[in-house]
Amino acid sequence: MLKKKSVRISLIIISVVILILGGGLAYYRLSRIQGTVSPTVINAPLKGETETPHVIIYTQDRAFKNEVISNITDELTDKDIYLEIQPIEELSEDTSPWDKVILFTTIMSSEPPENTLSFINDNKNNEKVAVFLTADSGKWAHQPADVEVLTAASNKDENIDVFTKGILHFIEEK
């Protein structure tokens, strides 16, 4: 009788621990979910201008990324650059309409969003494509050696400037 009771108690304890760990993992994953950014156009009248650089940024809706994007749009509003901000879910394999294509996304479970991996690999030598990734660890654990990417943590205030400057530098370089 005592043996059965200790087995039951052990099973209850194990079940509670599993539930707590599972709940903690679920909370962590849910708290890291990236939202879908609303499409935005900066300097819309410049869309058809052939002398004007046309830039697209594919990104996600998250406070850190939104702040970086806000800094970029503030900086480019008075410049002759046509800029579109689009959700990463709308990523197009066709880069031909753009002078610059920027992926500004996040690392989840050691990888960027599924729809970006093939794009990154297909465009690793495309000079008009740049990849900027945020990650809690500050790095992309499975980054291919031949892919150039800026990766840093998104939870640090100083990294807002790092990403803002990096993206602006890429947009404005000739």
mmCIF file of the C-alpha atoms, coordinates in Angstrom:
data_MODEL
# 
_entry.id   MODEL 
# 
loop_
_atom_site.group_PDB 
_atom_site.id 
_atom_site.type_symbol 
_atom_site.label_atom_id 
_atom_site.label_alt_id 
_atom_site.label_comp_id 
_atom_site.label_asym_id 
_atom_site.label_entity_id 
_atom_site.label_seq_id 
_atom_site.pdbx_PDB_ins_code 
_atom_site.Cartn_x 
_atom_site.Cartn_y 
_atom_site.Cartn_z 
_atom_site.occupancy 
_atom_site.B_iso_or_equiv 
_atom_site.pdbx_formal_charge 
_atom_site.auth_seq_id 
_atom_site.auth_comp_id 
_atom_site.auth_asym_id 
_atom_site.auth_atom_id 
_atom_site.pdbx_PDB_model_num 
ATOM 1   C CA . MET A 1 1   ? 0.000  0.000  0.000   1.00 0.00 ? 1   MET A CA 1 
ATOM 2   C CA . LEU A 1 2   ? 2.793  2.410  0.889   1.00 0.00 ? 2   LEU A CA 1 
ATOM 3   C CA . LYS A 1 3   ? 4.581  1.542  -2.368  1.00 0.00 ? 3   LYS A CA 1 
ATOM 4   C CA . LYS A 1 4   ? 1.479  2.407  -4.451  1.00 0.00 ? 4   LYS A CA 1 
ATOM 5   C CA . LYS A 1 5   ? 1.086  5.724  -2.641  1.00 0.00 ? 5   LYS A CA 1 
ATOM 6   C CA . SER A 1 6   ? 4.719  6.718  -3.248  1.00 0.00 ? 6   SER A CA 1 
ATOM 7   C CA . VAL A 1 7   ? 4.386  5.784  -6.945  1.00 0.00 ? 7   VAL A CA 1 
ATOM 8   C CA . ARG A 1 8   ? 1.251  7.962  -7.216  1.00 0.00 ? 8   ARG A CA 1 
ATOM 9   C CA . ILE A 1 9   ? 2.943  10.876 -5.486  1.00 0.00 ? 9   ILE A CA 1 
ATOM 10  C CA . SER A 1 10  ? 5.982  10.509 -7.747  1.00 0.00 ? 10  SER A CA 1 
ATOM 11  C CA . LEU A 1 11  ? 3.773  10.487 -10.858 1.00 0.00 ? 11  LEU A CA 1 
ATOM 12  C CA . ILE A 1 12  ? 1.897  13.558 -9.631  1.00 0.00 ? 12  ILE A CA 1 
ATOM 13  C CA . ILE A 1 13  ? 5.171  15.391 -8.955  1.00 0.00 ? 13  ILE A CA 1 
ATOM 14  C CA . ILE A 1 14  ? 6.559  14.459 -12.384 1.00 0.00 ? 14  ILE A CA 1 
ATOM 15  C CA . SER A 1 15  ? 3.306  15.553 -14.056 1.00 0.00 ? 15  SER A CA 1 
ATOM 16  C CA . VAL A 1 16  ? 3.347  18.907 -12.253 1.00 0.00 ? 16  VAL A CA 1 
ATOM 17  C CA . VAL A 1 17  ? 6.990  19.494 -13.206 1.00 0.00 ? 17  VAL A CA 1 
ATOM 18  C CA . ILE A 1 18  ? 6.237  18.642 -16.844 1.00 0.00 ? 18  ILE A CA 1 
ATOM 19  C CA . LEU A 1 19  ? 3.233  20.998 -16.842 1.00 0.00 ? 19  LEU A CA 1 
ATOM 20  C CA . ILE A 1 20  ? 5.272  23.830 -15.316 1.00 0.00 ? 20  ILE A CA 1 
ATOM 21  C CA . LEU A 1 21  ? 8.144  23.345 -17.763 1.00 0.00 ? 21  LEU A CA 1 
ATOM 22  C CA . GLY A 1 22  ? 5.746  23.010 -20.707 1.00 0.00 ? 22  GLY A CA 1 
ATOM 23  C CA . GLY A 1 23  ? 3.858  26.112 -19.620 1.00 0.00 ? 23  GLY A CA 1 
ATOM 24  C CA . GLY A 1 24  ? 7.100  28.060 -19.259 1.00 0.00 ? 24  GLY A CA 1 
ATOM 25  C CA . LEU A 1 25  ? 8.264  26.960 -22.705 1.00 0.00 ? 25  LEU A CA 1 
ATOM 26  C CA . ALA A 1 26  ? 4.879  27.814 -24.227 1.00 0.00 ? 26  ALA A CA 1 
ATOM 27  C CA . TYR A 1 27  ? 4.947  31.253 -22.579 1.00 0.00 ? 27  TYR A CA 1 
ATOM 28  C CA . TYR A 1 28  ? 8.481  31.885 -23.847 1.00 0.00 ? 28  TYR A CA 1 
ATOM 29  C CA . ARG A 1 29  ? 7.545  30.898 -27.417 1.00 0.00 ? 29  ARG A CA 1 
ATOM 30  C CA . LEU A 1 30  ? 4.330  32.942 -27.368 1.00 0.00 ? 30  LEU A CA 1 
ATOM 31  C CA . SER A 1 31  ? 6.093  35.995 -25.958 1.00 0.00 ? 31  SER A CA 1 
ATOM 32  C CA . ARG A 1 32  ? 8.579  35.851 -28.847 1.00 0.00 ? 32  ARG A CA 1 
ATOM 33  C CA . ILE A 1 33  ? 5.996  35.664 -31.641 1.00 0.00 ? 33  ILE A CA 1 
ATOM 34  C CA . GLN A 1 34  ? 6.573  38.397 -34.164 1.00 0.00 ? 34  GLN A CA 1 
ATOM 35  C CA . GLY A 1 35  ? 3.571  40.300 -35.478 1.00 0.00 ? 35  GLY A CA 1 
ATOM 36  C CA . THR A 1 36  ? 2.790  41.228 -39.070 1.00 0.00 ? 36  THR A CA 1 
ATOM 37  C CA . VAL A 1 37  ? 3.863  44.736 -39.975 1.00 0.00 ? 37  VAL A CA 1 
ATOM 38  C CA . SER A 1 38  ? 1.481  47.007 -41.871 1.00 0.00 ? 38  SER A CA 1 
ATOM 39  C CA . PRO A 1 39  ? 2.695  47.884 -45.371 1.00 0.00 ? 39  PRO A CA 1 
ATOM 40  C CA . THR A 1 40  ? 4.025  51.442 -45.519 1.00 0.00 ? 40  THR A CA 1 
ATOM 41  C CA . VAL A 1 41  ? 5.367  53.629 -48.320 1.00 0.00 ? 41  VAL A CA 1 
ATOM 42  C CA . ILE A 1 42  ? 7.753  56.534 -47.788 1.00 0.00 ? 42  ILE A CA 1 
ATOM 43  C CA . ASN A 1 43  ? 8.135  59.121 -50.556 1.00 0.00 ? 43  ASN A CA 1 
ATOM 44  C CA . ALA A 1 44  ? 5.321  57.591 -52.649 1.00 0.00 ? 44  ALA A CA 1 
ATOM 45  C CA . PRO A 1 45  ? 5.496  60.269 -55.401 1.00 0.00 ? 45  PRO A CA 1 
ATOM 46  C CA . LEU A 1 46  ? 8.976  58.959 -56.294 1.00 0.00 ? 46  LEU A CA 1 
ATOM 47  C CA . LYS A 1 47  ? 7.743  55.475 -57.212 1.00 0.00 ? 47  LYS A CA 1 
ATOM 48  C CA . GLY A 1 48  ? 8.043  55.854 -60.990 1.00 0.00 ? 48  GLY A CA 1 
ATOM 49  C CA . GLU A 1 49  ? 11.232 57.931 -60.982 1.00 0.00 ? 49  GLU A CA 1 
ATOM 50  C CA . THR A 1 50  ? 14.040 56.002 -62.693 1.00 0.00 ? 50  THR A CA 1 
ATOM 51  C CA . GLU A 1 51  ? 16.807 58.111 -61.129 1.00 0.00 ? 51  GLU A CA 1 
ATOM 52  C CA . THR A 1 52  ? 15.463 57.499 -57.616 1.00 0.00 ? 52  THR A CA 1 
ATOM 53  C CA . PRO A 1 53  ? 16.655 54.472 -55.628 1.00 0.00 ? 53  PRO A CA 1 
ATOM 54  C CA . HIS A 1 54  ? 13.814 52.039 -54.880 1.00 0.00 ? 54  HIS A CA 1 
ATOM 55  C CA . VAL A 1 55  ? 14.225 50.174 -51.583 1.00 0.00 ? 55  VAL A CA 1 
ATOM 56  C CA . ILE A 1 56  ? 12.084 47.545 -49.888 1.00 0.00 ? 56  ILE A CA 1 
ATOM 57  C CA . ILE A 1 57  ? 12.417 46.347 -46.301 1.00 0.00 ? 57  ILE A CA 1 
ATOM 58  C CA . TYR A 1 58  ? 10.727 43.085 -45.349 1.00 0.00 ? 58  TYR A CA 1 
ATOM 59  C CA . THR A 1 59  ? 10.248 42.978 -41.588 1.00 0.00 ? 59  THR A CA 1 
ATOM 60  C CA . GLN A 1 60  ? 8.023  42.052 -38.642 1.00 0.00 ? 60  GLN A CA 1 
ATOM 61  C CA . ASP A 1 61  ? 5.928  43.937 -36.116 1.00 0.00 ? 61  ASP A CA 1 
ATOM 62  C CA . ARG A 1 62  ? 7.873  43.994 -32.870 1.00 0.00 ? 62  ARG A CA 1 
ATOM 63  C CA . ALA A 1 63  ? 8.774  46.969 -30.644 1.00 0.00 ? 63  ALA A CA 1 
ATOM 64  C CA . PHE A 1 64  ? 12.528 46.810 -31.338 1.00 0.00 ? 64  PHE A CA 1 
ATOM 65  C CA . LYS A 1 65  ? 12.104 46.483 -35.103 1.00 0.00 ? 65  LYS A CA 1 
ATOM 66  C CA . ASN A 1 66  ? 9.409  49.165 -35.148 1.00 0.00 ? 66  ASN A CA 1 
ATOM 67  C CA . GLU A 1 67  ? 11.779 51.601 -33.447 1.00 0.00 ? 67  GLU A CA 1 
ATOM 68  C CA . VAL A 1 68  ? 14.541 50.880 -35.949 1.00 0.00 ? 68  VAL A CA 1 
ATOM 69  C CA . ILE A 1 69  ? 12.117 51.242 -38.871 1.00 0.00 ? 69  ILE A CA 1 
ATOM 70  C CA . SER A 1 70  ? 10.802 54.501 -37.403 1.00 0.00 ? 70  SER A CA 1 
ATOM 71  C CA . ASN A 1 71  ? 14.355 55.857 -37.207 1.00 0.00 ? 71  ASN A CA 1 
ATOM 72  C CA . ILE A 1 72  ? 14.990 54.824 -40.821 1.00 0.00 ? 72  ILE A CA 1 
ATOM 73  C CA . THR A 1 73  ? 11.766 56.345 -42.157 1.00 0.00 ? 73  THR A CA 1 
ATOM 74  C CA . ASP A 1 74  ? 12.417 59.580 -40.229 1.00 0.00 ? 74  ASP A CA 1 
ATOM 75  C CA . GLU A 1 75  ? 15.877 59.773 -41.792 1.00 0.00 ? 75  GLU A CA 1 
ATOM 76  C CA . LEU A 1 76  ? 14.701 59.012 -45.347 1.00 0.00 ? 76  LEU A CA 1 
ATOM 77  C CA . THR A 1 77  ? 11.509 61.092 -45.459 1.00 0.00 ? 77  THR A CA 1 
ATOM 78  C CA . ASP A 1 78  ? 13.306 64.154 -46.832 1.00 0.00 ? 78  ASP A CA 1 
ATOM 79  C CA . LYS A 1 79  ? 15.621 62.245 -49.170 1.00 0.00 ? 79  LYS A CA 1 
ATOM 80  C CA . ASP A 1 80  ? 15.044 61.180 -52.764 1.00 0.00 ? 80  ASP A CA 1 
ATOM 81  C CA . ILE A 1 81  ? 14.589 57.502 -51.936 1.00 0.00 ? 81  ILE A CA 1 
ATOM 82  C CA . TYR A 1 82  ? 11.417 55.518 -52.540 1.00 0.00 ? 82  TYR A CA 1 
ATOM 83  C CA . LEU A 1 83  ? 10.943 53.117 -49.603 1.00 0.00 ? 83  LEU A CA 1 
ATOM 84  C CA . GLU A 1 84  ? 8.436  50.361 -48.961 1.00 0.00 ? 84  GLU A CA 1 
ATOM 85  C CA . ILE A 1 85  ? 8.065  48.481 -45.689 1.00 0.00 ? 85  ILE A CA 1 
ATOM 86  C CA . GLN A 1 86  ? 6.404  45.087 -46.217 1.00 0.00 ? 86  GLN A CA 1 
ATOM 87  C CA . PRO A 1 87  ? 5.643  42.091 -43.976 1.00 0.00 ? 87  PRO A CA 1 
ATOM 88  C CA . ILE A 1 88  ? 8.261  39.347 -44.099 1.00 0.00 ? 88  ILE A CA 1 
ATOM 89  C CA . GLU A 1 89  ? 5.424  36.983 -45.030 1.00 0.00 ? 89  GLU A CA 1 
ATOM 90  C CA . GLU A 1 90  ? 5.155  38.844 -48.363 1.00 0.00 ? 90  GLU A CA 1 
ATOM 91  C CA . LEU A 1 91  ? 8.810  38.208 -49.258 1.00 0.00 ? 91  LEU A CA 1 
ATOM 92  C CA . SER A 1 92  ? 9.141  37.958 -53.026 1.00 0.00 ? 92  SER A CA 1 
ATOM 93  C CA . GLU A 1 93  ? 11.868 35.991 -54.765 1.00 0.00 ? 93  GLU A CA 1 
ATOM 94  C CA . ASP A 1 94  ? 11.873 38.634 -57.527 1.00 0.00 ? 94  ASP A CA 1 
ATOM 95  C CA . THR A 1 95  ? 14.337 41.368 -56.594 1.00 0.00 ? 95  THR A CA 1 
ATOM 96  C CA . SER A 1 96  ? 14.350 43.015 -60.036 1.00 0.00 ? 96  SER A CA 1 
ATOM 97  C CA . PRO A 1 97  ? 11.983 45.923 -59.215 1.00 0.00 ? 97  PRO A CA 1 
ATOM 98  C CA . TRP A 1 98  ? 14.298 47.048 -56.400 1.00 0.00 ? 98  TRP A CA 1 
ATOM 99  C CA . ASP A 1 99  ? 17.669 48.721 -56.122 1.00 0.00 ? 99  ASP A CA 1 
ATOM 100 C CA . LYS A 1 100 ? 18.002 47.475 -52.528 1.00 0.00 ? 100 LYS A CA 1 
ATOM 101 C CA . VAL A 1 101 ? 16.206 44.617 -50.741 1.00 0.00 ? 101 VAL A CA 1 
ATOM 102 C CA . ILE A 1 102 ? 16.515 44.340 -46.960 1.00 0.00 ? 102 ILE A CA 1 
ATOM 103 C CA . LEU A 1 103 ? 15.413 41.489 -44.729 1.00 0.00 ? 103 LEU A CA 1 
ATOM 104 C CA . PHE A 1 104 ? 15.044 42.655 -41.137 1.00 0.00 ? 104 PHE A CA 1 
ATOM 105 C CA . THR A 1 105 ? 13.743 39.665 -39.244 1.00 0.00 ? 105 THR A CA 1 
ATOM 106 C CA . THR A 1 106 ? 14.388 37.481 -36.229 1.00 0.00 ? 106 THR A CA 1 
ATOM 107 C CA . ILE A 1 107 ? 15.925 34.157 -35.256 1.00 0.00 ? 107 ILE A CA 1 
ATOM 108 C CA . MET A 1 108 ? 13.485 31.686 -33.695 1.00 0.00 ? 108 MET A CA 1 
ATOM 109 C CA . SER A 1 109 ? 14.588 28.172 -32.773 1.00 0.00 ? 109 SER A CA 1 
ATOM 110 C CA . SER A 1 110 ? 18.048 28.939 -34.202 1.00 0.00 ? 110 SER A CA 1 
ATOM 111 C CA . GLU A 1 111 ? 16.721 29.880 -37.673 1.00 0.00 ? 111 GLU A CA 1 
ATOM 112 C CA . PRO A 1 112 ? 15.130 32.867 -39.398 1.00 0.00 ? 112 PRO A CA 1 
ATOM 113 C CA . PRO A 1 113 ? 11.526 32.482 -40.597 1.00 0.00 ? 113 PRO A CA 1 
ATOM 114 C CA . GLU A 1 114 ? 11.076 29.502 -42.897 1.00 0.00 ? 114 GLU A CA 1 
ATOM 115 C CA . ASN A 1 115 ? 10.194 31.548 -45.976 1.00 0.00 ? 115 ASN A CA 1 
ATOM 116 C CA . THR A 1 116 ? 13.447 33.516 -45.728 1.00 0.00 ? 116 THR A CA 1 
ATOM 117 C CA . LEU A 1 117 ? 15.993 30.685 -45.698 1.00 0.00 ? 117 LEU A CA 1 
ATOM 118 C CA . SER A 1 118 ? 15.774 29.867 -49.396 1.00 0.00 ? 118 SER A CA 1 
ATOM 119 C CA . PHE A 1 119 ? 15.734 33.587 -50.248 1.00 0.00 ? 119 PHE A CA 1 
ATOM 120 C CA . ILE A 1 120 ? 18.874 34.175 -48.162 1.00 0.00 ? 120 ILE A CA 1 
ATOM 121 C CA . ASN A 1 121 ? 20.679 31.245 -49.771 1.00 0.00 ? 121 ASN A CA 1 
ATOM 122 C CA . ASP A 1 122 ? 19.552 32.171 -53.293 1.00 0.00 ? 122 ASP A CA 1 
ATOM 123 C CA . ASN A 1 123 ? 20.694 35.785 -52.847 1.00 0.00 ? 123 ASN A CA 1 
ATOM 124 C CA . LYS A 1 124 ? 23.870 35.385 -50.791 1.00 0.00 ? 124 LYS A CA 1 
ATOM 125 C CA . ASN A 1 125 ? 25.936 36.857 -53.650 1.00 0.00 ? 125 ASN A CA 1 
ATOM 126 C CA . ASN A 1 126 ? 23.371 39.472 -54.671 1.00 0.00 ? 126 ASN A CA 1 
ATOM 127 C CA . GLU A 1 127 ? 24.893 42.837 -53.725 1.00 0.00 ? 127 GLU A CA 1 
ATOM 128 C CA . LYS A 1 128 ? 21.514 44.567 -53.622 1.00 0.00 ? 128 LYS A CA 1 
ATOM 129 C CA . VAL A 1 129 ? 20.257 42.236 -50.845 1.00 0.00 ? 129 VAL A CA 1 
ATOM 130 C CA . ALA A 1 130 ? 21.156 42.696 -47.163 1.00 0.00 ? 130 ALA A CA 1 
ATOM 131 C CA . VAL A 1 131 ? 20.116 40.573 -44.203 1.00 0.00 ? 131 VAL A CA 1 
ATOM 132 C CA . PHE A 1 132 ? 19.716 41.940 -40.669 1.00 0.00 ? 132 PHE A CA 1 
ATOM 133 C CA . LEU A 1 133 ? 18.671 39.459 -37.968 1.00 0.00 ? 133 LEU A CA 1 
ATOM 134 C CA . THR A 1 134 ? 17.760 39.922 -34.333 1.00 0.00 ? 134 THR A CA 1 
ATOM 135 C CA . ALA A 1 135 ? 18.320 37.114 -31.853 1.00 0.00 ? 135 ALA A CA 1 
ATOM 136 C CA . ASP A 1 136 ? 18.208 36.862 -28.082 1.00 0.00 ? 136 ASP A CA 1 
ATOM 137 C CA . SER A 1 137 ? 21.634 35.248 -28.143 1.00 0.00 ? 137 SER A CA 1 
ATOM 138 C CA . GLY A 1 138 ? 22.957 37.898 -30.510 1.00 0.00 ? 138 GLY A CA 1 
ATOM 139 C CA . LYS A 1 139 ? 23.949 35.365 -33.155 1.00 0.00 ? 139 LYS A CA 1 
ATOM 140 C CA . TRP A 1 140 ? 22.536 32.977 -35.737 1.00 0.00 ? 140 TRP A CA 1 
ATOM 141 C CA . ALA A 1 141 ? 23.635 29.585 -34.458 1.00 0.00 ? 141 ALA A CA 1 
ATOM 142 C CA . HIS A 1 142 ? 23.319 27.848 -37.858 1.00 0.00 ? 142 HIS A CA 1 
ATOM 143 C CA . GLN A 1 143 ? 24.529 30.711 -40.054 1.00 0.00 ? 143 GLN A CA 1 
ATOM 144 C CA . PRO A 1 144 ? 26.096 29.367 -43.249 1.00 0.00 ? 144 PRO A CA 1 
ATOM 145 C CA . ALA A 1 145 ? 29.733 30.424 -43.552 1.00 0.00 ? 145 ALA A CA 1 
ATOM 146 C CA . ASP A 1 146 ? 29.167 32.013 -46.969 1.00 0.00 ? 146 ASP A CA 1 
ATOM 147 C CA . VAL A 1 147 ? 26.222 34.227 -45.945 1.00 0.00 ? 147 VAL A CA 1 
ATOM 148 C CA . GLU A 1 148 ? 26.973 37.770 -44.792 1.00 0.00 ? 148 GLU A CA 1 
ATOM 149 C CA . VAL A 1 149 ? 24.506 38.990 -42.175 1.00 0.00 ? 149 VAL A CA 1 
ATOM 150 C CA . LEU A 1 150 ? 24.365 41.461 -39.290 1.00 0.00 ? 150 LEU A CA 1 
ATOM 151 C CA . THR A 1 151 ? 22.993 39.675 -36.238 1.00 0.00 ? 151 THR A CA 1 
ATOM 152 C CA . ALA A 1 152 ? 22.594 41.151 -32.759 1.00 0.00 ? 152 ALA A CA 1 
ATOM 153 C CA . ALA A 1 153 ? 20.294 40.966 -29.762 1.00 0.00 ? 153 ALA A CA 1 
ATOM 154 C CA . SER A 1 154 ? 17.053 42.925 -30.029 1.00 0.00 ? 154 SER A CA 1 
ATOM 155 C CA . ASN A 1 155 ? 16.726 43.573 -26.308 1.00 0.00 ? 155 ASN A CA 1 
ATOM 156 C CA . LYS A 1 156 ? 19.487 46.119 -25.972 1.00 0.00 ? 156 LYS A CA 1 
ATOM 157 C CA . ASP A 1 157 ? 18.970 49.840 -26.538 1.00 0.00 ? 157 ASP A CA 1 
ATOM 158 C CA . GLU A 1 158 ? 22.402 50.313 -28.080 1.00 0.00 ? 158 GLU A CA 1 
ATOM 159 C CA . ASN A 1 159 ? 21.531 47.812 -30.805 1.00 0.00 ? 159 ASN A CA 1 
ATOM 160 C CA . ILE A 1 160 ? 18.747 50.072 -32.084 1.00 0.00 ? 160 ILE A CA 1 
ATOM 161 C CA . ASP A 1 161 ? 21.483 52.416 -33.322 1.00 0.00 ? 161 ASP A CA 1 
ATOM 162 C CA . VAL A 1 162 ? 23.561 49.506 -34.654 1.00 0.00 ? 162 VAL A CA 1 
ATOM 163 C CA . PHE A 1 163 ? 20.687 48.277 -36.817 1.00 0.00 ? 163 PHE A CA 1 
ATOM 164 C CA . THR A 1 164 ? 19.527 51.772 -37.807 1.00 0.00 ? 164 THR A CA 1 
ATOM 165 C CA . LYS A 1 165 ? 23.019 52.803 -38.925 1.00 0.00 ? 165 LYS A CA 1 
ATOM 166 C CA . GLY A 1 166 ? 23.691 49.481 -40.650 1.00 0.00 ? 166 GLY A CA 1 
ATOM 167 C CA . ILE A 1 167 ? 20.459 49.560 -42.647 1.00 0.00 ? 167 ILE A CA 1 
ATOM 168 C CA . LEU A 1 168 ? 20.826 53.257 -43.530 1.00 0.00 ? 168 LEU A CA 1 
ATOM 169 C CA . HIS A 1 169 ? 24.419 52.686 -44.629 1.00 0.00 ? 169 HIS A CA 1 
ATOM 170 C CA . PHE A 1 170 ? 23.310 49.861 -46.915 1.00 0.00 ? 170 PHE A CA 1 
ATOM 171 C CA . ILE A 1 171 ? 20.443 51.929 -48.366 1.00 0.00 ? 171 ILE A CA 1 
ATOM 172 C CA . GLU A 1 172 ? 22.571 54.991 -49.021 1.00 0.00 ? 172 GLU A CA 1 
ATOM 173 C CA . GLU A 1 173 ? 25.707 53.303 -50.373 1.00 0.00 ? 173 GLU A CA 1 
ATOM 174 C CA . LYS A 1 174 ? 26.118 53.482 -54.127 1.00 0.00 ? 174 LYS A CA 1 
# 
